[in-house]
Amino acid sequence: MKLLEITGLVARYGAADVLKGLDLSVDEGEIVTLLGANGAGKSTTLRAISGLVANVQGSVKLAGQDILGLKPEAIVRLGISHVPEGRRVFPGLTVRENIMLGASNRKGVGRRALESEVDDMLGHFPDLRRLEHALGWTLSGGQLQMVAVARGLMAKPRLLLLDEPSLGLAPLIVQQVFRIIADIRARGATVLLVEQNAHMALSVADRGYVLETGRLLVQGKPDELWNDPQVRAAYLGGHAA
């Protein structure tokens, strides 16, 4: 079943078209990755899905419902959670408080139930368990990324949008973050992933799209993308941003 279906998506910042008629889809239960050079439109695609780009045209459907033009808070309530680039946690709140904020879209859930869910979430992120009362400003980059992902999952999303989760992290922490992403899918979540590290992204993805200046260059399964000489030379020889 197609959970997300994008058709003819055009997004503009000022007079410049960043996305120029993009088509893509994500099936329920998949991890799909977006690859491409800086400025290709990857992060703009996630922002357009989340309702964070004002000047957009085309169609973005979640489970058959067109969501283009809805306000971001309405899109969150429909089941899309966006973990943006930069690990934007609240520095003056504890790890536990930051994670709990992810459930702010879920009305009618009691405090006790939410506390229990945070405990379960910390079980999936054992490195955060010992830090649950630490303030956000004291955390390392990898720890901040785990908090951001855990907060996104607290919304119980149908679709999780991850924007550059490995950016700026040490190689060992990158491996840990991607183990968590694989575990997220194993628990039934659907993920659309923008990632600079093409090797790691394709290691967990079911399919990939390569964007070039706002247009789809090629799509396929990870092995098909690896074996495409043009794509490999341009984007997969090292880290694709």
ABEGO torsion letter per residue (X at the ends): XBABBBBGBBBBBEABBABBGBBBBBBBGBBBBBBEBBGAGAAAAAAAAAGABABBBEBBBBGGBBABGBBAAAAAAAGBBBBBBGGBBBAABBAAAAAAAAAAABBGBBAAAAAAAAAAAAAABAAAAAAAABBAAABBAAAAAAAAAAAAAAAGBABBBBBGAABGBBAAAAAAAAAAAAAAAAAGBBBBBBBABAAAAAAABABBBBBBGGBBABBEBAAAAAABAAAAAAAAABBBX
